[in-house]
């Protein structure tokens, strides 16, 4: 058997937009490779598009945290196993997962989300006005992407944006792999307390939002309501913010594709899908645990072993996408796994697409000469953590 790689090797991103180079080698020679996890557990990593979809759709694999092994360390050590949290359905298996997900499915259909377009467009316009008021340059992350995503998401969920100081910073604190465990616990506790205050308010004065409708259904306990609300916030905030900001960075770094989109704005949907495939900000913590002995990719995977799925590697598989390292708005992106695959595929993907579509279009229309304000190599990247992102994106116009 080939030597197992370290989990550290799999996250050694060396370029602005490209996943670790080791993925190309693994995908070609051993698309299912042994990997040593931080706690010493020897599991696997899948890097091909075919294996990624197979693992993520096979009910013989579990996403239950009580038996899984995290593919990263946090707070200076391995992440321990811990009991499932009521309502946190992202780490449940069917049929428990199905019960919670069904309550939210109707909130995120394409038709439902598209009705939010005027609101997203209005927020984008307000943030562009704010950018103009700063002069001829700004940090796109701080001035546009962050408020656009957080305002829209907060309104949809039912969290008052005016009180964002009580919940907006928690995802970054909790997702910082180099952070302090006590600070993370405190951040989660603060968000939890605020969400439960909000639940009490919504019970007294319901609004037109997801939280109010979940309360009205009468099917969830307050603990389940709180954890579902936190999940929607944590899953939908940094991922979309990262995709929008890194997406703009990729556009500005590829002037030929930017020119294609400016020449034909109707290609915006194709551009969004290709950007999602190309940057794949959900870079790790996608893993499953075998519930029984099984065969996968010609290898015997034992019960209890964990298979990490690299979405960035799968989206750069040349067997699925020709010349995958190129950003190409003319390619067929059908089947990309930027939002995962199977029963745990991102429930909020239609919202993310809408925010990317509206955000990119608004920026290109408002700033015909939008450009980076610093050399591309000086844009500070956030390469560690579950979401690939930039720390800031200085632009000028």
Secondary structure, 3 states (H helix, E strand, C coil): CCCCEECCHHHCCCCCCCCCCHHHHHHHHCCEEEEECCCCCEEEEECCHHHHHHHHHCCCEECCCCCCCCCCEECCEECCCCCCCCCCHHHCCCCHHHHHHHHHHHHHCHHHHHCCHHHHHHHHHHHHHHHHHCCCEEEHHHHHHHHHHHHHHHHHHCCCHHHHHHCCCHHHHHHCCCCCHHHHHHHHHHHHHHHHHHHHHHHHCCCCCHHHHHHHHCCCCHHHHHHHHHHHHHHHCHHHHHHHHHHHHHHHHCHHHHHHHHHCHHHHHHHHHHHHHHHCCECCCCEEEECCCEEECCEEECCCCEEEECHHHHCCCCCCCCCCCCCCCCCCCCCCCCCCCHHHCCCCHHHHHHHHHHHHHHHHHHCCCCEECCCHHHCCEECCCCECEECCCEEEC
